[in-house]
């Protein structure tokens, strides 16, 4: 396993491995999203309390779940980069950050839209909403720090430190509805408590978001590798090959 990970630490090797997986992961992601959204928006029954407005959960819930999941993955990459000094870990962190920021933004916007008919307002300084907003700022801060330094190693280190410090916000988001009295619904194992006709399309959407995230991250990672290694002979050979 360590030998395989060591090979992935080589930019050229990682670039080609990403290229092999991107088409398949993209197809799987699109298929999962189509199944989940067509099933959820078109065939799942209305909720007995919320009517059809609950259907926004097929966009909101996966985005909210993976907004935290992506940040956790960034924290792992940051730890590996700081401890084992792997340059590709810094690039992986930089590749994930914009995708995570978009997912967090989607979660906030759709959460507000879902909350309007339920709470009577677009926004409240609720513990869950506020901590999710802080997560968005952490994503933006990591992106800004990584692009603030010309020295890529220093930029990766600064962004990694911020990500590791900010990881304390993840359990706050998750347990906020239990630690404080909030308007947001509690953690009630929603995927087990709702009717299967609503639950299954939600799970398809969750997996679709996951594969979509991985696909976008690998695409961004390839671009970052090319930019960082642009003066290397293998990149020049790749460019010449593409021109033929």
Backbone torsions as a table, in degrees:
resi	resn	phi	psi	omega
1	UNK	NA	-44.6	-179.8
2	UNK	-64.0	-34.6	177.6
3	UNK	-64.4	-40.6	179.1
4	UNK	-65.1	-43.2	178.2
5	UNK	-64.5	-37.1	178.6
6	UNK	-64.0	-37.0	177.9
7	UNK	-66.7	-37.1	179.2
8	UNK	-69.3	-18.9	177.5
9	UNK	-72.5	-13.6	176.5
10	UNK	-82.2	123.3	-175.7
11	UNK	-54.8	-45.3	-177.7
12	UNK	-62.5	-43.8	180.0
13	UNK	-63.9	-45.7	-178.6
14	UNK	-64.2	-38.5	179.4
15	UNK	-58.5	-46.5	-177.6
16	UNK	-73.0	-35.8	177.5
17	UNK	-63.0	-44.1	177.6
18	UNK	-59.1	-41.9	-179.2
19	UNK	-61.6	-32.6	179.6
20	UNK	-71.4	-35.4	-174.4
21	UNK	-86.1	-26.8	-173.0
22	UNK	-55.4	-50.0	-177.0
23	UNK	-60.8	-43.8	-177.0
24	UNK	-68.3	-43.6	179.3
25	UNK	-65.1	-37.3	177.8
26	UNK	-63.6	-43.3	179.5
27	UNK	-63.7	-44.7	179.8
28	UNK	-62.7	-42.4	-179.9
29	UNK	-62.3	-45.3	179.0
30	UNK	-63.6	-41.7	179.9
31	UNK	-63.0	-44.6	-179.9
32	UNK	-63.5	-42.6	179.7
33	UNK	-65.0	-42.2	179.7
34	UNK	-62.5	-44.3	179.6
35	UNK	-63.0	-48.5	-177.6
36	UNK	-63.8	-44.4	-176.7
37	UNK	-75.5	-41.5	177.8
38	UNK	-63.4	-44.7	179.0
39	UNK	-64.8	-47.2	-175.3
40	UNK	-70.6	-45.0	-177.2
41	UNK	-82.1	-28.0	-173.5
42	UNK	-102.7	-28.9	-170.5
43	UNK	-125.6	-21.1	177.7
44	UNK	-65.2	142.5	-177.4
45	UNK	-72.8	158.2	175.3
46	UNK	-65.5	153.3	176.5
47	UNK	-77.5	146.0	-175.1
48	UNK	-70.6	-20.0	178.2
49	UNK	-105.1	-46.4	-172.3
50	UNK	-93.8	-7.8	-178.1
51	UNK	66.5	-133.1	-178.8
52	UNK	-88.3	-10.6	-176.5
53	UNK	-66.7	-20.7	-179.7
54	UNK	-66.7	-18.5	-173.5
55	UNK	-62.5	-18.0	178.2
56	UNK	-64.3	-14.2	179.1
57	UNK	-64.5	-22.7	179.7
58	UNK	-71.5	-14.4	172.2
59	UNK	-102.3	-41.9	-172.7
60	UNK	-72.9	-50.9	-172.5
61	UNK	-62.8	-48.7	177.4
62	UNK	-60.0	-39.2	179.4
63	UNK	-64.5	-41.0	179.5
64	UNK	-66.4	-42.5	179.6
65	UNK	-61.1	-49.4	-174.7
66	UNK	-81.1	-14.0	171.2
67	UNK	-62.2	-37.6	176.1
68	UNK	-80.0	-38.7	-179.6
69	UNK	-63.3	-41.7	179.6
70	UNK	-65.1	-41.4	179.6
71	UNK	-64.5	-37.7	176.5
72	UNK	-62.8	-41.1	176.8
73	UNK	-64.0	-37.9	176.3
74	UNK	-63.4	-38.4	178.7
75	UNK	-64.3	-39.0	176.5
76	UNK	-63.6	-44.9	177.9
77	UNK	-62.2	-40.1	179.5
78	UNK	-63.6	-42.0	179.5
79	UNK	-63.8	-45.2	179.2
80	UNK	-62.4	-41.7	-179.1
81	UNK	-65.3	-38.5	-179.2
82	UNK	-76.3	-37.9	-175.3
83	UNK	-82.5	-48.1	-175.6
84	UNK	-101.9	2.4	174.6
85	UNK	55.8	42.3	178.7
86	UNK	-90.6	116.6	-178.1
87	UNK	-61.6	-35.2	-177.7
88	UNK	-67.4	-23.9	176.0
89	UNK	-66.5	-40.0	176.7
90	UNK	-62.6	-40.8	178.8
91	UNK	-67.8	-37.6	177.4
92	UNK	-62.8	-41.9	176.6
93	UNK	-59.9	-46.7	-179.6
94	UNK	-65.3	-32.0	179.2
95	UNK	-72.6	-35.5	-177.5
96	UNK	-77.6	-31.8	-170.0
97	UNK	-56.6	-49.8	-179.8
98	UNK	-63.9	-35.3	178.3
99	UNK	-65.2	-43.8	178.1
100	UNK	-63.4	-37.9	178.5
101	UNK	-63.5	-41.6	178.9
102	UNK	-65.6	-42.8	178.3
103	UNK	-61.3	-41.5	179.5
104	UNK	-65.3	-41.8	177.4
105	UNK	-61.5	-43.6	177.7
106	UNK	-60.7	-42.7	179.5
107	UNK	-61.7	-41.5	-179.6
108	UNK	-67.6	-45.5	-177.5
109	UNK	-66.4	-48.3	-178.7
110	UNK	-69.4	-32.0	176.1
111	UNK	-64.6	-40.3	176.9
112	UNK	-65.3	-41.2	179.1
113	UNK	-65.2	-37.4	178.4
114	UNK	-70.9	-35.9	-177.0
115	UNK	-74.9	-24.2	-176.1
116	UNK	-57.2	-52.0	179.0
117	UNK	-72.7	-21.9	-178.3
118	UNK	-84.5	-42.8	-174.3
119	UNK	-103.1	-15.5	-178.2
120	UNK	82.7	10.8	179.0
121	UNK	-152.5	154.3	-179.9
122	UNK	-75.6	-31.6	-173.7
123	UNK	-148.2	137.5	169.2
124	UNK	-134.0	152.3	179.0
125	UNK	-81.5	58.9	177.4
126	UNK	-74.7	150.5	-177.1
127	UNK	-58.6	-43.0	-178.7
128	UNK	-68.4	-45.8	-178.8
129	UNK	-65.6	-41.5	-178.1
130	UNK	-66.5	-43.5	179.8
131	UNK	-67.9	-31.8	175.4
132	UNK	-68.9	-37.1	175.6
133	UNK	-64.4	-39.3	175.7
134	UNK	-60.9	-37.6	177.5
135	UNK	-60.9	-41.0	177.2
136	UNK	-61.0	-42.6	178.6
137	UNK	-64.5	-35.4	177.2
138	UNK	-65.1	-42.0	176.1
139	UNK	-60.1	-48.6	-178.6
140	UNK	-64.2	-36.7	177.8
141	UNK	-64.8	-40.9	178.1
142	UNK	-64.4	-41.4	177.9
143	UNK	-62.7	-45.8	-178.4
144	UNK	-64.5	-42.2	-179.8
145	UNK	-64.8	-40.9	-178.6
146	UNK	-64.4	-31.0	-178.9
147	UNK	-95.5	2.5	-177.1
148	UNK	-87.0	-15.5	-176.4
149	UNK	-118.0	140.4	175.0
150	UNK	-76.6	-32.1	176.6
151	UNK	-73.9	110.6	-174.8
152	UNK	-63.7	-34.8	-179.7
153	UNK	-67.1	-43.8	178.0
154	UNK	-65.1	-39.4	178.8
155	UNK	-62.7	-44.4	178.7
156	UNK	-63.2	-39.1	-179.8
157	UNK	-66.4	-43.8	-179.6
158	UNK	-63.2	-45.4	179.6
159	UNK	-65.0	-38.4	-180.0
160	UNK	-63.7	-42.0	179.3
161	UNK	-62.9	-43.4	178.6
162	UNK	-61.9	-43.8	-179.0
163	UNK	-62.0	-43.5	-178.7
164	UNK	-67.6	-36.5	176.2
165	UNK	-66.9	-40.7	-176.7
166	UNK	-75.7	-9.8	-177.1
167	UNK	-65.4	-17.8	176.6
168	UNK	-62.6	-20.3	-179.6
169	UNK	-73.8	-20.8	-177.1
170	UNK	-64.6	-52.5	176.2
171	UNK	-64.0	-28.2	176.9
172	UNK	-63.9	-43.9	177.7
173	UNK	-60.9	-47.2	-173.8
174	UNK	-66.1	-43.0	-173.8
175	UNK	-99.8	4.8	-176.2
176	UNK	-58.9	-35.6	-177.9
177	UNK	-73.5	-14.4	177.2
178	UNK	-97.7	-32.0	-177.3
179	UNK	-81.0	-29.0	-177.3
180	UNK	-127.9	159.1	175.3
181	UNK	-83.1	105.2	-173.5
182	UNK	-122.7	162.8	174.8
183	UNK	-74.4	-28.0	-177.7
184	UNK	-64.6	143.7	-179.8
185	UNK	-60.5	149.9	-178.5
186	UNK	-73.9	170.9	177.1
187	UNK	-80.5	95.1	-172.6
188	UNK	-113.8	26.9	-176.9
189	UNK	49.9	56.3	-171.7
190	UNK	-53.3	-37.0	-176.2
191	UNK	-66.5	-21.2	177.6
192	UNK	-95.0	-25.7	-173.0
193	UNK	-87.8	-21.2	-178.5
194	UNK	-88.6	163.5	-178.2
195	UNK	-62.0	141.9	-179.0
196	UNK	-55.6	-32.3	180.0
197	UNK	-66.5	-20.7	174.3
198	UNK	-97.8	-30.3	-174.8
199	UNK	-71.8	-44.4	-174.6
200	UNK	-64.0	-45.0	176.1
201	UNK	-63.6	-30.2	176.4
202	UNK	-63.8	-41.6	179.3
203	UNK	-66.2	-38.2	175.7
204	UNK	-61.1	-41.8	179.7
205	UNK	-65.8	-38.1	178.9
206	UNK	-62.6	-45.5	177.9
207	UNK	-67.3	-35.0	177.3
208	UNK	-62.0	-43.8	176.9
209	UNK	-61.6	-40.4	-179.5
210	UNK	-60.7	-51.6	-178.9
211	UNK	-66.3	-33.7	177.3
212	UNK	-65.5	-42.2	176.9
213	UNK	-60.8	-47.6	-178.7
214	UNK	-62.1	-42.3	179.7
215	UNK	-60.5	-49.3	-179.7
216	UNK	-63.6	-38.5	179.9
217	UNK	-64.6	-44.0	-180.0
218	UNK	-66.2	-36.1	177.3
219	UNK	-64.9	-44.1	178.1
220	UNK	-66.4	-38.4	-179.8
221	UNK	-62.9	-40.3	177.0
222	UNK	-61.7	-42.5	179.0
223	UNK	-64.6	-40.4	179.1
224	UNK	-66.8	-37.6	177.6
225	UNK	-63.2	-45.2	179.3
226	UNK	-61.3	-41.0	-179.8
227	UNK	-66.8	-42.3	-178.5
228	UNK	-71.4	-34.2	-175.2
229	UNK	-102.3	19.6	-171.2
230	UNK	-61.5	-21.6	179.9
231	UNK	-93.8	-0.5	-179.2
232	UNK	-79.8	149.3	-179.6
233	UNK	-60.2	-35.8	-176.5
234	UNK	-66.3	-31.4	177.6
235	UNK	-70.3	-42.0	177.4
236	UNK	-61.3	-41.6	178.5
237	UNK	-65.6	-36.3	178.0
238	UNK	-66.2	-41.7	178.7
239	UNK	-64.1	-44.0	178.8
240	UNK	-63.2	-37.2	179.3
241	UNK	-66.2	-40.2	-179.2
242	UNK	-69.0	-28.2	-178.9
243	UNK	-75.2	-22.9	-177.6
244	UNK	-75.1	NA	NA
